[in-house]
Amino acid sequence: MSIRTIILSAATLAFSMSLSSCRHATKTDERTTIQTVQTQRIWEGGYCAFTSLVKYKDRYYCSFREGDAHLFDKDGKAEGKARIIVSDDGEKWEPLWLYEKEGMDLRDPKLSVTPDGRLMVLMGGSVYENKQLVNMFPQAGFSEDGKTFSELQPVVFDSATYKGKEWIWKLAWHHGTGYGVVYGSGFSLVRTQDGIHYEKITDLDVSNRPNETAVGFLSDSTMLLMVRCEEGGRNGMWGKARPPYTDWEWKEMDVPLGGPEFIVLGDTALIVGTRSLYSTEKTMLFRGDTDCRLEEVYMLPSGGDDNSYTGLLIESDKLWVTYYSRHETEKASIYLSRMPLEWFTTPMTSKYFYKTKLTL
């Protein structure tokens, strides 16, 4: 599959920002160094969506859902599969593993590395009858060598968490414990030691139908949550808490989210990937601070009214981003973009600084 190389000057970079940021600009950025973004379609065939990206044992792993459609196929069934592909260099990708379960939609497979050195994939397991969701059984699989994976196991929630329809969308490990947010019947922070058994820490007081939540940490163990909301103004919510993670401070973000993901840089900065919903769906990258004041940096080649769900990885002086999009293919394909990390580490400017409405 071909690699498209896009040469961007700083002026072109500024032009690619969304109209929302451009309304605040009075002149283009003064950076003049010509830099390169490489964007490669790394998988196609079927309807592929919802990516995750990690480096494990010096190889690169990307996971995603593969099906006939975004949700229901032509027969009205939702039976997505979870595919994992692998690469030694980020350019040539090969199929590694495919999870499937009859009668179950395996969705949003998310990769992580456990404290004992295993590669883990966590995913939703939804069951539909007559296009109605009747149950949710999140699933997990593990690999000790990055070559073969275990059979899927259903995750187990404690009685305080399980109410009948629970989904833990993403897991982040910190000091030997995995943390994630469960939604469906409620909205709760949970923890695990083994990736299979989960216990509630606390319910989270977030309104407007919160769901997909990305988790991160500062070096002092402060936990950060980025939450997608689908009612009200639909802007995301940003949460902060210190251990034991029961007392949360929340603020409304200035942007709506779709498949939120972020990386923390040096306890002071963020790289954020999400779906832009200003006028048409695009996959957008932001930089910001740990109060989640964001500045738009780059709009990835994307479109087709269905895209985003980024995986983010820092590799040397580059930011690697996986995502899905329909801008080139009838059904969604998987892409990898690589770009200069310095775009996200230089100080934010007043010209493009997209300030949040609320402060903690």
Contacts in CASP RR format, 6 or more apart in sequence:
PFRMAT RR
TARGET T0000
AUTHOR 0000-0000-0000
METHOD contacts of the structure
MODEL  1
MSIRTIILSAATLAFSMSLSSCRHATKTDERTTIQTVQTQRIWEGGYCAF
TSLVKYKDRYYCSFREGDAHLFDKDGKAEGKARIIVSDDGEKWEPLWLYE
KEGMDLRDPKLSVTPDGRLMVLMGGSVYENKQLVNMFPQAGFSEDGKTFS
ELQPVVFDSATYKGKEWIWKLAWHHGTGYGVVYGSGFSLVRTQDGIHYEK
ITDLDVSNRPNETAVGFLSDSTMLLMVRCEEGGRNGMWGKARPPYTDWEW
KEMDVPLGGPEFIVLGDTALIVGTRSLYSTEKTMLFRGDTDCRLEEVYML
PSGGDDNSYTGLLIESDKLWVTYYSRHETEKASIYLSRMPLEWFTTPMTS
KYFYKTKLTL
1 40 0 8 1.000
1 41 0 8 1.000
1 42 0 8 1.000
1 44 0 8 1.000
2 40 0 8 1.000
2 41 0 8 1.000
3 38 0 8 1.000
3 39 0 8 1.000
3 40 0 8 1.000
3 91 0 8 1.000
4 38 0 8 1.000
4 39 0 8 1.000
4 40 0 8 1.000
4 301 0 8 1.000
5 36 0 8 1.000
5 37 0 8 1.000
5 38 0 8 1.000
6 36 0 8 1.000
6 37 0 8 1.000
6 38 0 8 1.000
6 39 0 8 1.000
6 301 0 8 1.000
7 34 0 8 1.000
7 35 0 8 1.000
7 36 0 8 1.000
8 16 0 8 1.000
8 34 0 8 1.000
8 35 0 8 1.000
8 36 0 8 1.000
8 37 0 8 1.000
9 32 0 8 1.000
9 34 0 8 1.000
10 28 0 8 1.000
10 29 0 8 1.000
10 30 0 8 1.000
10 31 0 8 1.000
10 32 0 8 1.000
10 33 0 8 1.000
11 28 0 8 1.000
11 29 0 8 1.000
13 29 0 8 1.000
13 31 0 8 1.000
13 297 0 8 1.000
13 298 0 8 1.000
13 343 0 8 1.000
14 22 0 8 1.000
14 25 0 8 1.000
14 28 0 8 1.000
14 29 0 8 1.000
14 352 0 8 1.000
15 22 0 8 1.000
15 28 0 8 1.000
16 298 0 8 1.000
16 299 0 8 1.000
17 25 0 8 1.000
17 296 0 8 1.000
17 297 0 8 1.000
17 298 0 8 1.000
17 299 0 8 1.000
17 352 0 8 1.000
18 276 0 8 1.000
18 278 0 8 1.000
18 282 0 8 1.000
18 284 0 8 1.000
18 296 0 8 1.000
18 299 0 8 1.000
19 278 0 8 1.000
19 279 0 8 1.000
20 278 0 8 1.000
20 296 0 8 1.000
20 354 0 8 1.000
21 295 0 8 1.000
21 296 0 8 1.000
21 352 0 8 1.000
21 354 0 8 1.000
24 351 0 8 1.000
24 352 0 8 1.000
24 353 0 8 1.000
24 354 0 8 1.000
25 351 0 8 1.000
25 352 0 8 1.000
26 351 0 8 1.000
27 351 0 8 1.000
29 349 0 8 1.000
29 351 0 8 1.000
29 352 0 8 1.000
31 346 0 8 1.000
35 339 0 8 1.000
35 340 0 8 1.000
35 343 0 8 1.000
36 339 0 8 1.000
36 340 0 8 1.000
37 298 0 8 1.000
37 337 0 8 1.000
37 338 0 8 1.000
37 339 0 8 1.000
38 337 0 8 1.000
38 338 0 8 1.000
38 339 0 8 1.000
39 300 0 8 1.000
39 301 0 8 1.000
39 335 0 8 1.000
39 336 0 8 1.000
39 337 0 8 1.000
40 91 0 8 1.000
40 335 0 8 1.000
40 336 0 8 1.000
40 337 0 8 1.000
41 328 0 8 1.000
41 329 0 8 1.000
41 333 0 8 1.000
41 334 0 8 1.000
41 335 0 8 1.000
42 62 0 8 1.000
42 85 0 8 1.000
42 87 0 8 1.000
42 90 0 8 1.000
42 93 0 8 1.000
42 322 0 8 1.000
42 334 0 8 1.000
42 335 0 8 1.000
42 336 0 8 1.000
43 62 0 8 1.000
43 64 0 8 1.000
43 83 0 8 1.000
43 85 0 8 1.000
43 93 0 8 1.000
43 333 0 8 1.000
43 334 0 8 1.000
44 329 0 8 1.000
44 331 0 8 1.000
44 333 0 8 1.000
44 334 0 8 1.000
45 66 0 8 1.000
45 331 0 8 1.000
45 333 0 8 1.000
46 66 0 8 1.000
46 67 0 8 1.000
46 68 0 8 1.000
46 331 0 8 1.000
47 66 0 8 1.000
47 67 0 8 1.000
47 68 0 8 1.000
47 69 0 8 1.000
47 70 0 8 1.000
47 331 0 8 1.000
47 332 0 8 1.000
48 64 0 8 1.000
48 65 0 8 1.000
48 66 0 8 1.000
48 67 0 8 1.000
48 83 0 8 1.000
48 324 0 8 1.000
48 331 0 8 1.000
48 332 0 8 1.000
48 333 0 8 1.000
48 334 0 8 1.000
49 64 0 8 1.000
49 65 0 8 1.000
49 70 0 8 1.000
49 306 0 8 1.000
49 309 0 8 1.000
49 324 0 8 1.000
49 332 0 8 1.000
50 64 0 8 1.000
50 65 0 8 1.000
50 107 0 8 1.000
50 108 0 8 1.000
50 109 0 8 1.000
50 259 0 8 1.000
50 309 0 8 1.000
50 324 0 8 1.000
51 62 0 8 1.000
51 63 0 8 1.000
51 64 0 8 1.000
51 309 0 8 1.000
51 310 0 8 1.000
51 311 0 8 1.000
51 322 0 8 1.000
51 323 0 8 1.000
51 324 0 8 1.000
51 334 0 8 1.000
52 62 0 8 1.000
52 63 0 8 1.000
52 64 0 8 1.000
52 109 0 8 1.000
52 110 0 8 1.000
52 111 0 8 1.000
52 121 0 8 1.000
52 311 0 8 1.000
52 322 0 8 1.000
53 60 0 8 1.000
53 61 0 8 1.000
53 62 0 8 1.000
53 111 0 8 1.000
53 311 0 8 1.000
53 312 0 8 1.000
53 313 0 8 1.000
53 320 0 8 1.000
53 321 0 8 1.000
53 322 0 8 1.000
54 60 0 8 1.000
54 61 0 8 1.000
54 111 0 8 1.000
54 112 0 8 1.000
54 113 0 8 1.000
54 119 0 8 1.000
54 313 0 8 1.000
55 61 0 8 1.000
55 313 0 8 1.000
55 315 0 8 1.000
56 111 0 8 1.000
56 113 0 8 1.000
56 119 0 8 1.000
56 146 0 8 1.000
57 145 0 8 1.000
57 146 0 8 1.000
59 86 0 8 1.000
59 87 0 8 1.000
59 88 0 8 1.000
59 146 0 8 1.000
60 86 0 8 1.000
60 87 0 8 1.000
60 88 0 8 1.000
60 89 0 8 1.000
60 90 0 8 1.000
60 313 0 8 1.000
60 320 0 8 1.000
61 84 0 8 1.000
61 85 0 8 1.000
61 86 0 8 1.000
61 96 0 8 1.000
61 111 0 8 1.000
61 119 0 8 1.000
61 146 0 8 1.000
62 84 0 8 1.000
62 85 0 8 1.000
62 86 0 8 1.000
62 87 0 8 1.000
62 93 0 8 1.000
62 311 0 8 1.000
62 322 0 8 1.000
62 334 0 8 1.000
62 336 0 8 1.000
63 82 0 8 1.000
63 83 0 8 1.000
63 84 0 8 1.000
63 85 0 8 1.000
63 109 0 8 1.000
63 110 0 8 1.000
63 111 0 8 1.000
63 121 0 8 1.000
64 82 0 8 1.000
64 83 0 8 1.000
64 109 0 8 1.000
64 322 0 8 1.000
64 324 0 8 1.000
64 334 0 8 1.000
65 80 0 8 1.000
65 81 0 8 1.000
65 82 0 8 1.000
65 83 0 8 1.000
65 106 0 8 1.000
65 107 0 8 1.000
65 108 0 8 1.000
65 109 0 8 1.000
65 123 0 8 1.000
66 80 0 8 1.000
66 81 0 8 1.000
66 82 0 8 1.000
66 83 0 8 1.000
66 98 0 8 1.000
67 73 0 8 1.000
67 79 0 8 1.000
67 80 0 8 1.000
67 81 0 8 1.000
68 74 0 8 1.000
69 331 0 8 1.000
70 306 0 8 1.000
70 332 0 8 1.000
71 78 0 8 1.000
71 105 0 8 1.000
72 78 0 8 1.000
72 128 0 8 1.000
72 131 0 8 1.000
73 79 0 8 1.000
76 131 0 8 1.000
77 103 0 8 1.000
77 128 0 8 1.000
78 105 0 8 1.000
78 126 0 8 1.000
78 128 0 8 1.000
78 131 0 8 1.000
79 100 0 8 1.000
79 102 0 8 1.000
79 103 0 8 1.000
79 104 0 8 1.000
79 105 0 8 1.000
80 100 0 8 1.000
80 105 0 8 1.000
80 106 0 8 1.000
80 107 0 8 1.000
81 98 0 8 1.000
81 99 0 8 1.000
81 100 0 8 1.000
81 106 0 8 1.000
82 98 0 8 1.000
82 99 0 8 1.000
82 100 0 8 1.000
82 106 0 8 1.000
82 107 0 8 1.000
82 109 0 8 1.000
82 121 0 8 1.000
82 123 0 8 1.000
83 95 0 8 1.000
83 97 0 8 1.000
83 98 0 8 1.000
83 99 0 8 1.000
83 109 0 8 1.000
84 95 0 8 1.000
84 96 0 8 1.000
84 97 0 8 1.000
84 98 0 8 1.000
84 109 0 8 1.000
84 111 0 8 1.000
84 121 0 8 1.000
84 149 0 8 1.000
85 93 0 8 1.000
85 94 0 8 1.000
85 95 0 8 1.000
85 96 0 8 1.000
85 334 0 8 1.000
86 93 0 8 1.000
86 94 0 8 1.000
86 96 0 8 1.000
86 146 0 8 1.000
87 93 0 8 1.000
87 94 0 8 1.000
90 320 0 8 1.000
90 336 0 8 1.000
96 146 0 8 1.000
96 147 0 8 1.000
97 143 0 8 1.000
97 148 0 8 1.000
97 149 0 8 1.000
99 106 0 8 1.000
99 109 0 8 1.000
99 121 0 8 1.000
99 123 0 8 1.000
99 139 0 8 1.000
99 141 0 8 1.000
99 149 0 8 1.000
99 152 0 8 1.000
100 106 0 8 1.000
101 125 0 8 1.000
101 139 0 8 1.000
101 152 0 8 1.000
103 127 0 8 1.000
104 125 0 8 1.000
104 126 0 8 1.000
104 127 0 8 1.000
104 137 0 8 1.000
105 124 0 8 1.000
105 125 0 8 1.000
105 126 0 8 1.000
105 127 0 8 1.000
105 128 0 8 1.000
106 123 0 8 1.000
106 124 0 8 1.000
106 125 0 8 1.000
106 139 0 8 1.000
106 152 0 8 1.000
107 123 0 8 1.000
107 124 0 8 1.000
107 125 0 8 1.000
107 126 0 8 1.000
108 123 0 8 1.000
108 124 0 8 1.000
108 169 0 8 1.000
108 170 0 8 1.000
108 212 0 8 1.000
108 309 0 8 1.000
109 121 0 8 1.000
109 122 0 8 1.000
109 123 0 8 1.000
109 124 0 8 1.000
110 121 0 8 1.000
110 122 0 8 1.000
110 123 0 8 1.000
110 169 0 8 1.000
110 170 0 8 1.000
110 171 0 8 1.000
111 119 0 8 1.000
111 120 0 8 1.000
111 121 0 8 1.000
112 119 0 8 1.000
112 120 0 8 1.000
112 122 0 8 1.000
112 171 0 8 1.000
112 172 0 8 1.000
112 173 0 8 1.000
113 119 0 8 1.000
113 120 0 8 1.000
113 173 0 8 1.000
114 120 0 8 1.000
114 142 0 8 1.000
114 173 0 8 1.000
114 195 0 8 1.000
115 173 0 8 1.000
115 176 0 8 1.000
117 144 0 8 1.000
118 142 0 8 1.000
118 143 0 8 1.000
118 144 0 8 1.000
119 142 0 8 1.000
119 143 0 8 1.000
119 144 0 8 1.000
119 146 0 8 1.000
119 149 0 8 1.000
120 140 0 8 1.000
120 141 0 8 1.000
120 142 0 8 1.000
120 143 0 8 1.000
120 171 0 8 1.000
120 195 0 8 1.000
121 140 0 8 1.000
121 141 0 8 1.000
121 142 0 8 1.000
121 149 0 8 1.000
122 138 0 8 1.000
122 139 0 8 1.000
122 140 0 8 1.000
122 141 0 8 1.000
122 155 0 8 1.000
122 168 0 8 1.000
122 170 0 8 1.000
122 171 0 8 1.000
122 195 0 8 1.000
123 138 0 8 1.000
123 139 0 8 1.000
123 140 0 8 1.000
124 136 0 8 1.000
124 137 0 8 1.000
124 138 0 8 1.000
124 139 0 8 1.000
124 167 0 8 1.000
124 169 0 8 1.000
125 136 0 8 1.000
125 137 0 8 1.000
125 138 0 8 1.000
125 139 0 8 1.000
125 167 0 8 1.000
126 133 0 8 1.000
126 135 0 8 1.000
126 136 0 8 1.000
126 137 0 8 1.000
126 167 0 8 1.000
127 133 0 8 1.000
127 134 0 8 1.000
127 135 0 8 1.000
127 136 0 8 1.000
127 137 0 8 1.000
128 134 0 8 1.000
133 165 0 8 1.000
135 164 0 8 1.000
135 165 0 8 1.000
136 164 0 8 1.000
136 165 0 8 1.000
136 166 0 8 1.000
136 167 0 8 1.000
136 184 0 8 1.000
137 154 0 8 1.000
138 154 0 8 1.000
138 155 0 8 1.000
138 166 0 8 1.000
138 167 0 8 1.000
138 168 0 8 1.000
139 152 0 8 1.000
139 153 0 8 1.000
139 154 0 8 1.000
139 155 0 8 1.000
140 152 0 8 1.000
140 153 0 8 1.000
140 155 0 8 1.000
140 195 0 8 1.000
140 196 0 8 1.000
141 149 0 8 1.000
141 150 0 8 1.000
141 151 0 8 1.000
141 152 0 8 1.000
141 153 0 8 1.000
142 149 0 8 1.000
142 150 0 8 1.000
143 149 0 8 1.000
143 150 0 8 1.000
153 196 0 8 1.000
155 168 0 8 1.000
155 195 0 8 1.000
155 196 0 8 1.000
155 197 0 8 1.000
155 198 0 8 1.000
156 196 0 8 1.000
156 197 0 8 1.000
156 198 0 8 1.000
157 166 0 8 1.000
157 182 0 8 1.000
157 190 0 8 1.000
157 198 0 8 1.000
157 199 0 8 1.000
157 200 0 8 1.000
158 197 0 8 1.000
158 198 0 8 1.000
158 199 0 8 1.000
158 200 0 8 1.000
160 199 0 8 1.000
160 200 0 8 1.000
161 182 0 8 1.000
161 188 0 8 1.000
161 190 0 8 1.000
161 198 0 8 1.000
161 199 0 8 1.000
161 200 0 8 1.000
162 185 0 8 1.000
163 184 0 8 1.000
163 185 0 8 1.000
163 186 0 8 1.000
164 185 0 8 1.000
165 184 0 8 1.000
165 185 0 8 1.000
166 182 0 8 1.000
166 183 0 8 1.000
166 184 0 8 1.000
166 185 0 8 1.000
166 186 0 8 1.000
167 182 0 8 1.000
167 183 0 8 1.000
167 184 0 8 1.000
168 180 0 8 1.000
168 181 0 8 1.000
168 182 0 8 1.000
168 190 0 8 1.000
168 198 0 8 1.000
169 180 0 8 1.000
169 181 0 8 1.000
169 183 0 8 1.000
169 211 0 8 1.000
169 212 0 8 1.000
169 213 0 8 1.000
170 180 0 8 1.000
170 181 0 8 1.000
170 212 0 8 1.000
170 213 0 8 1.000
170 214 0 8 1.000
170 215 0 8 1.000
171 178 0 8 1.000
171 179 0 8 1.000
171 180 0 8 1.000
171 192 0 8 1.000
171 195 0 8 1.000
171 215 0 8 1.000
172 178 0 8 1.000
172 179 0 8 1.000
172 180 0 8 1.000
172 214 0 8 1.000
172 215 0 8 1.000
172 216 0 8 1.000
172 217 0 8 1.000
173 179 0 8 1.000
174 216 0 8 1.000
174 217 0 8 1.000
174 221 0 8 1.000
174 223 0 8 1.000
175 221 0 8 1.000
176 193 0 8 1.000
177 191 0 8 1.000
177 192 0 8 1.000
177 193 0 8 1.000
178 191 0 8 1.000
178 192 0 8 1.000
178 193 0 8 1.000
178 195 0 8 1.000
179 189 0 8 1.000
179 190 0 8 1.000
179 191 0 8 1.000
179 201 0 8 1.000
179 215 0 8 1.000
179 223 0 8 1.000
179 245 0 8 1.000
180 189 0 8 1.000
180 190 0 8 1.000
180 191 0 8 1.000
180 213 0 8 1.000
180 215 0 8 1.000
181 187 0 8 1.000
181 188 0 8 1.000
181 189 0 8 1.000
181 190 0 8 1.000
181 204 0 8 1.000
181 213 0 8 1.000
181 215 0 8 1.000
181 225 0 8 1.000
181 227 0 8 1.000
182 188 0 8 1.000
182 189 0 8 1.000
182 190 0 8 1.000
182 198 0 8 1.000
182 200 0 8 1.000
183 210 0 8 1.000
183 211 0 8 1.000
183 212 0 8 1.000
183 213 0 8 1.000
184 211 0 8 1.000
186 203 0 8 1.000
187 203 0 8 1.000
187 204 0 8 1.000
187 206 0 8 1.000
187 210 0 8 1.000
188 200 0 8 1.000
188 201 0 8 1.000
188 202 0 8 1.000
188 203 0 8 1.000
188 204 0 8 1.000
189 200 0 8 1.000
189 201 0 8 1.000
189 202 0 8 1.000
189 203 0 8 1.000
189 204 0 8 1.000
189 225 0 8 1.000
189 245 0 8 1.000
190 198 0 8 1.000
190 199 0 8 1.000
190 200 0 8 1.000
190 201 0 8 1.000
191 198 0 8 1.000
191 199 0 8 1.000
191 201 0 8 1.000
192 198 0 8 1.000
192 199 0 8 1.000
201 244 0 8 1.000
201 245 0 8 1.000
201 246 0 8 1.000
202 245 0 8 1.000
202 246 0 8 1.000
202 248 0 8 1.000
204 210 0 8 1.000
204 225 0 8 1.000
204 248 0 8 1.000
205 248 0 8 1.000
205 250 0 8 1.000
206 227 0 8 1.000
206 229 0 8 1.000
206 237 0 8 1.000
206 250 0 8 1.000
207 229 0 8 1.000
207 231 0 8 1.000
208 229 0 8 1.000
208 230 0 8 1.000
208 231 0 8 1.000
208 232 0 8 1.000
208 233 0 8 1.000
208 234 0 8 1.000
209 229 0 8 1.000
209 230 0 8 1.000
209 231 0 8 1.000
210 227 0 8 1.000
210 228 0 8 1.000
210 229 0 8 1.000
210 237 0 8 1.000
211 227 0 8 1.000
211 228 0 8 1.000
211 229 0 8 1.000
211 230 0 8 1.000
212 227 0 8 1.000
212 228 0 8 1.000
212 257 0 8 1.000
212 258 0 8 1.000
212 259 0 8 1.000
212 260 0 8 1.000
213 225 0 8 1.000
213 226 0 8 1.000
213 227 0 8 1.000
213 228 0 8 1.000
213 260 0 8 1.000
214 225 0 8 1.000
214 226 0 8 1.000
214 259 0 8 1.000
214 260 0 8 1.000
214 261 0 8 1.000
214 262 0 8 1.000
215 223 0 8 1.000
215 224 0 8 1.000
215 225 0 8 1.000
216 223 0 8 1.000
216 224 0 8 1.000
216 225 0 8 1.000
216 262 0 8 1.000
216 264 0 8 1.000
217 223 0 8 1.000
217 224 0 8 1.000
217 264 0 8 1.000
218 224 0 8 1.000
218 264 0 8 1.000
218 267 0 8 1.000
218 290 0 8 1.000
219 266 0 8 1.000
219 267 0 8 1.000
220 242 0 8 1.000
220 267 0 8 1.000
221 242 0 8 1.000
221 243 0 8 1.000
222 240 0 8 1.000
222 241 0 8 1.000
222 242 0 8 1.000
223 240 0 8 1.000
223 241 0 8 1.000
223 242 0 8 1.000
223 243 0 8 1.000
223 245 0 8 1.000
224 238 0 8 1.000
224 239 0 8 1.000
224 240 0 8 1.000
224 262 0 8 1.000
224 264 0 8 1.000
224 290 0 8 1.000
225 237 0 8 1.000
225 238 0 8 1.000
225 239 0 8 1.000
225 240 0 8 1.000
225 248 0 8 1.000
226 236 0 8 1.000
226 237 0 8 1.000
226 238 0 8 1.000
226 239 0 8 1.000
226 253 0 8 1.000
226 257 0 8 1.000
226 260 0 8 1.000
226 261 0 8 1.000
226 262 0 8 1.000
226 272 0 8 1.000
226 292 0 8 1.000
227 236 0 8 1.000
227 237 0 8 1.000
227 238 0 8 1.000
227 239 0 8 1.000
227 257 0 8 1.000
227 260 0 8 1.000
228 236 0 8 1.000
228 256 0 8 1.000
228 257 0 8 1.000
228 258 0 8 1.000
228 259 0 8 1.000
228 260 0 8 1.000
229 235 0 8 1.000
229 236 0 8 1.000
229 237 0 8 1.000
229 256 0 8 1.000
229 257 0 8 1.000
233 256 0 8 1.000
234 256 0 8 1.000
234 277 0 8 1.000
235 252 0 8 1.000
235 253 0 8 1.000
235 254 0 8 1.000
235 255 0 8 1.000
235 256 0 8 1.000
235 257 0 8 1.000
236 252 0 8 1.000
236 253 0 8 1.000
236 255 0 8 1.000
236 256 0 8 1.000
236 257 0 8 1.000
236 260 0 8 1.000
237 250 0 8 1.000
237 251 0 8 1.000
237 252 0 8 1.000
237 253 0 8 1.000
238 250 0 8 1.000
238 251 0 8 1.000
238 252 0 8 1.000
238 253 0 8 1.000
238 291 0 8 1.000
238 292 0 8 1.000
238 356 0 8 1.000
239 248 0 8 1.000
239 249 0 8 1.000
239 250 0 8 1.000
239 251 0 8 1.000
240 248 0 8 1.000
240 249 0 8 1.000
240 290 0 8 1.000
240 360 0 8 1.000
241 247 0 8 1.000
241 248 0 8 1.000
241 249 0 8 1.000
249 360 0 8 1.000
251 291 0 8 1.000
251 292 0 8 1.000
251 356 0 8 1.000
251 358 0 8 1.000
251 359 0 8 1.000
251 360 0 8 1.000
252 356 0 8 1.000
252 357 0 8 1.000
252 358 0 8 1.000
253 292 0 8 1.000
253 294 0 8 1.000
253 356 0 8 1.000
254 294 0 8 1.000
254 354 0 8 1.000
254 355 0 8 1.000
254 356 0 8 1.000
254 357 0 8 1.000
255 274 0 8 1.000
255 276 0 8 1.000
255 286 0 8 1.000
255 294 0 8 1.000
255 354 0 8 1.000
256 275 0 8 1.000
256 277 0 8 1.000
257 274 0 8 1.000
257 275 0 8 1.000
258 274 0 8 1.000
258 275 0 8 1.000
258 277 0 8 1.000
258 308 0 8 1.000
258 309 0 8 1.000
259 273 0 8 1.000
259 274 0 8 1.000
259 275 0 8 1.000
259 308 0 8 1.000
259 309 0 8 1.000
259 310 0 8 1.000
260 272 0 8 1.000
260 273 0 8 1.000
260 274 0 8 1.000
261 272 0 8 1.000
261 273 0 8 1.000
261 274 0 8 1.000
261 309 0 8 1.000
261 310 0 8 1.000
261 311 0 8 1.000
261 312 0 8 1.000
262 270 0 8 1.000
262 271 0 8 1.000
262 272 0 8 1.000
262 273 0 8 1.000
262 312 0 8 1.000
263 270 0 8 1.000
263 271 0 8 1.000
263 312 0 8 1.000
263 314 0 8 1.000
264 270 0 8 1.000
264 290 0 8 1.000
265 271 0 8 1.000
265 344 0 8 1.000
265 345 0 8 1.000
267 290 0 8 1.000
268 289 0 8 1.000
268 290 0 8 1.000
269 287 0 8 1.000
269 288 0 8 1.000
269 289 0 8 1.000
269 290 0 8 1.000
269 344 0 8 1.000
269 345 0 8 1.000
270 286 0 8 1.000
270 287 0 8 1.000
270 288 0 8 1.000
270 289 0 8 1.000
270 290 0 8 1.000
270 292 0 8 1.000
270 294 0 8 1.000
271 285 0 8 1.000
271 286 0 8 1.000
271 287 0 8 1.000
271 288 0 8 1.000
271 312 0 8 1.000
271 319 0 8 1.000
271 344 0 8 1.000
272 285 0 8 1.000
272 286 0 8 1.000
272 287 0 8 1.000
272 288 0 8 1.000
272 294 0 8 1.000
273 283 0 8 1.000
273 284 0 8 1.000
273 285 0 8 1.000
273 286 0 8 1.000
273 308 0 8 1.000
273 310 0 8 1.000
273 311 0 8 1.000
273 312 0 8 1.000
273 321 0 8 1.000
274 283 0 8 1.000
274 284 0 8 1.000
274 286 0 8 1.000
274 308 0 8 1.000
274 310 0 8 1.000
275 281 0 8 1.000
275 282 0 8 1.000
275 283 0 8 1.000
275 284 0 8 1.000
275 307 0 8 1.000
275 308 0 8 1.000
275 309 0 8 1.000
276 282 0 8 1.000
276 283 0 8 1.000
276 284 0 8 1.000
276 299 0 8 1.000
280 303 0 8 1.000
280 305 0 8 1.000
281 302 0 8 1.000
281 303 0 8 1.000
281 304 0 8 1.000
281 305 0 8 1.000
281 306 0 8 1.000
281 307 0 8 1.000
281 308 0 8 1.000
282 299 0 8 1.000
282 300 0 8 1.000
282 302 0 8 1.000
282 303 0 8 1.000
282 307 0 8 1.000
283 299 0 8 1.000
283 300 0 8 1.000
283 302 0 8 1.000
283 303 0 8 1.000
283 307 0 8 1.000
283 308 0 8 1.000
283 310 0 8 1.000
283 323 0 8 1.000
283 325 0 8 1.000
284 296 0 8 1.000
284 298 0 8 1.000
284 299 0 8 1.000
284 300 0 8 1.000
285 296 0 8 1.000
285 297 0 8 1.000
285 298 0 8 1.000
285 299 0 8 1.000
285 300 0 8 1.000
285 310 0 8 1.000
285 319 0 8 1.000
285 321 0 8 1.000
285 344 0 8 1.000
286 294 0 8 1.000
286 295 0 8 1.000
286 296 0 8 1.000
286 297 0 8 1.000
286 354 0 8 1.000
287 294 0 8 1.000
287 295 0 8 1.000
287 297 0 8 1.000
287 343 0 8 1.000
287 344 0 8 1.000
287 345 0 8 1.000
287 348 0 8 1.000
288 294 0 8 1.000
288 295 0 8 1.000
288 348 0 8 1.000
289 348 0 8 1.000
291 356 0 8 1.000
291 359 0 8 1.000
291 360 0 8 1.000
292 356 0 8 1.000
293 348 0 8 1.000
293 353 0 8 1.000
293 354 0 8 1.000
293 355 0 8 1.000
293 356 0 8 1.000
294 354 0 8 1.000
294 356 0 8 1.000
295 348 0 8 1.000
295 349 0 8 1.000
295 352 0 8 1.000
295 353 0 8 1.000
295 354 0 8 1.000
296 352 0 8 1.000
296 354 0 8 1.000
297 343 0 8 1.000
297 344 0 8 1.000
298 339 0 8 1.000
298 343 0 8 1.000
300 321 0 8 1.000
300 323 0 8 1.000
300 325 0 8 1.000
300 335 0 8 1.000
300 337 0 8 1.000
301 325 0 8 1.000
301 327 0 8 1.000
301 335 0 8 1.000
301 337 0 8 1.000
302 308 0 8 1.000
302 323 0 8 1.000
302 325 0 8 1.000
302 327 0 8 1.000
302 335 0 8 1.000
303 325 0 8 1.000
303 326 0 8 1.000
303 327 0 8 1.000
304 325 0 8 1.000
304 326 0 8 1.000
304 327 0 8 1.000
305 326 0 8 1.000
306 324 0 8 1.000
306 325 0 8 1.000
306 326 0 8 1.000
306 332 0 8 1.000
307 323 0 8 1.000
307 324 0 8 1.000
307 325 0 8 1.000
307 326 0 8 1.000
307 327 0 8 1.000
307 332 0 8 1.000
308 323 0 8 1.000
308 324 0 8 1.000
308 325 0 8 1.000
309 323 0 8 1.000
309 324 0 8 1.000
310 321 0 8 1.000
310 322 0 8 1.000
310 323 0 8 1.000
311 321 0 8 1.000
311 322 0 8 1.000
311 323 0 8 1.000
312 319 0 8 1.000
312 320 0 8 1.000
312 321 0 8 1.000
313 319 0 8 1.000
313 320 0 8 1.000
313 321 0 8 1.000
314 320 0 8 1.000
314 341 0 8 1.000
315 338 0 8 1.000
317 340 0 8 1.000
317 341 0 8 1.000
317 342 0 8 1.000
318 338 0 8 1.000
318 339 0 8 1.000
318 340 0 8 1.000
318 341 0 8 1.000
319 338 0 8 1.000
319 339 0 8 1.000
319 340 0 8 1.000
319 341 0 8 1.000
319 343 0 8 1.000
319 344 0 8 1.000
320 336 0 8 1.000
320 337 0 8 1.000
320 338 0 8 1.000
321 336 0 8 1.000
321 337 0 8 1.000
321 338 0 8 1.000
321 339 0 8 1.000
322 334 0 8 1.000
322 335 0 8 1.000
322 336 0 8 1.000
323 334 0 8 1.000
323 335 0 8 1.000
323 337 0 8 1.000
324 332 0 8 1.000
324 333 0 8 1.000
324 334 0 8 1.000
324 335 0 8 1.000
325 332 0 8 1.000
325 333 0 8 1.000
325 335 0 8 1.000
326 332 0 8 1.000
326 333 0 8 1.000
END
